[in-house]
């Protein structure tokens, strides 16, 4: 199972993204199921709406929902460990802290991300 971060999702979709070619290459070679969290979906949609407009964000969100990407949801018990990561990890966003917390809870060790913040958290970053 691979957890996909917003940076990877955006890069795989936006031709103008500096990591687009690398993301497309990785997408073509993925042979494991991908998962995202509801927070990643929200961050992804918000970023796309800002950069590409609401229609493009809607279509990308719909495509994700129609795909076999697993969407997992953060629950109340995830918030305190995520807050602790924010407190102890410089410049870590709450969204990334929730991703790390969910990954640890589910035993997911690999992440598709261009965000180096995950390196310090002990995950194998694929990008």
C-alpha positions as CSV (number, residue, x, y, z in Angstrom):
1,X,0.0,0.0,0.0
2,X,1.3,3.5,-0.9
3,X,0.1,6.7,0.6
4,X,-0.1,9.6,-1.8
5,X,0.6,13.1,-0.7
6,X,-0.8,16.3,-2.2
7,X,2.5,17.2,-3.8
8,X,2.5,14.0,-5.8
9,X,-1.2,14.2,-6.8
10,X,-0.7,17.8,-8.0
11,X,2.5,17.0,-9.9
12,X,0.9,14.0,-11.6
13,X,-1.9,16.2,-12.9
14,X,-0.4,19.6,-13.6
15,X,1.8,19.7,-16.8
16,X,3.4,23.0,-15.6
17,X,4.5,21.4,-12.2
18,X,8.3,21.1,-11.9
19,X,7.8,17.4,-10.8
20,X,5.2,16.5,-13.5
21,X,7.5,14.2,-15.6
22,X,8.8,12.4,-12.6
23,X,5.3,11.9,-11.2
24,X,3.9,10.6,-14.5
25,X,6.8,8.1,-14.7
26,X,6.0,6.9,-11.2
27,X,2.3,6.7,-12.0
28,X,3.1,4.4,-14.9
29,X,5.1,2.1,-12.7
30,X,2.9,1.8,-9.7
31,X,1.9,-1.8,-9.0
32,X,0.5,-1.2,-5.4
33,X,-2.8,0.1,-4.3
34,X,-2.8,3.9,-3.4
35,X,-4.4,5.5,-0.5
36,X,-5.1,9.1,0.5
37,X,-6.7,10.7,3.5
38,X,-9.7,13.0,3.4
39,X,-7.4,15.8,4.4
40,X,-5.2,15.1,1.3
41,X,-8.3,15.2,-0.8
42,X,-9.3,18.5,0.6
43,X,-5.8,20.0,0.3
44,X,-5.5,18.7,-3.3
45,X,-8.9,20.1,-4.3
46,X,-8.2,23.5,-2.7
47,X,-4.8,23.7,-4.5
48,X,-6.2,22.8,-7.8
49,X,-9.1,25.2,-7.5
50,X,-6.7,28.0,-6.7
51,X,-4.3,27.1,-9.6
52,X,-6.7,25.7,-12.3
53,X,-10.2,26.7,-11.3
54,X,-13.1,25.0,-9.6
55,X,-14.2,23.0,-12.7
56,X,-10.7,21.4,-13.0
57,X,-10.7,20.7,-9.2
58,X,-14.2,19.2,-9.4
59,X,-13.1,16.9,-12.3
60,X,-9.9,15.8,-10.5
61,X,-11.8,15.1,-7.3
62,X,-14.5,13.1,-9.3
63,X,-11.7,11.1,-11.0
64,X,-10.2,10.2,-7.7
65,X,-13.5,9.1,-6.3
66,X,-14.2,7.0,-9.4
67,X,-10.7,5.4,-9.2
68,X,-9.5,2.5,-7.0
69,X,-7.6,4.9,-4.7
70,X,-8.6,4.2,-1.1
71,X,-9.7,7.2,0.9
72,X,-9.2,6.9,4.6
73,X,-10.6,9.3,7.2
74,X,-8.9,10.9,10.1
75,X,-10.7,10.4,13.4
76,X,-10.6,12.2,16.7
77,X,-8.0,9.8,18.1
78,X,-5.6,10.8,15.3
79,X,-5.6,14.5,16.2
80,X,-3.5,14.4,19.4
81,X,-0.6,12.4,17.9
82,X,-0.7,14.7,14.9
83,X,-0.6,17.7,17.1
84,X,2.4,16.2,18.9
85,X,4.2,15.8,15.5
86,X,3.5,19.4,14.7
87,X,4.9,20.5,18.1
88,X,8.1,18.5,17.7
89,X,8.7,18.7,13.9
90,X,9.7,22.1,12.5
91,X,7.6,23.4,9.7
92,X,5.4,20.3,9.5
93,X,1.8,21.1,8.5
94,X,-1.1,19.6,10.3
95,X,-2.2,17.9,7.0
96,X,1.2,16.2,6.8
97,X,1.1,15.3,10.5
98,X,-2.3,13.7,10.1
99,X,-1.0,11.8,7.0
100,X,2.0,10.5,9.1
101,X,-0.3,9.6,12.0
102,X,-2.7,7.7,9.7
103,X,0.2,5.9,8.0
104,X,1.7,4.8,11.3
105,X,-1.7,3.6,12.5
106,X,-2.3,1.5,9.4
107,X,1.3,0.3,9.1
108,X,1.9,2.1,5.7
109,X,5.7,2.7,5.3
110,X,5.9,4.2,1.8
111,X,4.7,7.6,0.6
112,X,4.5,9.2,-2.8
113,X,5.6,12.7,-2.1
114,X,7.9,15.4,-3.3
115,X,7.8,16.9,0.3
116,X,11.0,16.1,2.1
117,X,9.2,16.7,5.5
118,X,8.3,13.0,5.5
119,X,12.0,11.9,5.4
120,X,12.5,13.0,9.0
121,X,9.4,11.0,10.0
122,X,10.8,7.6,9.1
123,X,8.9,6.9,5.9
124,X,10.2,5.7,2.6
125,X,9.6,8.5,0.2
126,X,9.2,7.2,-3.4
127,X,9.6,10.5,-5.2
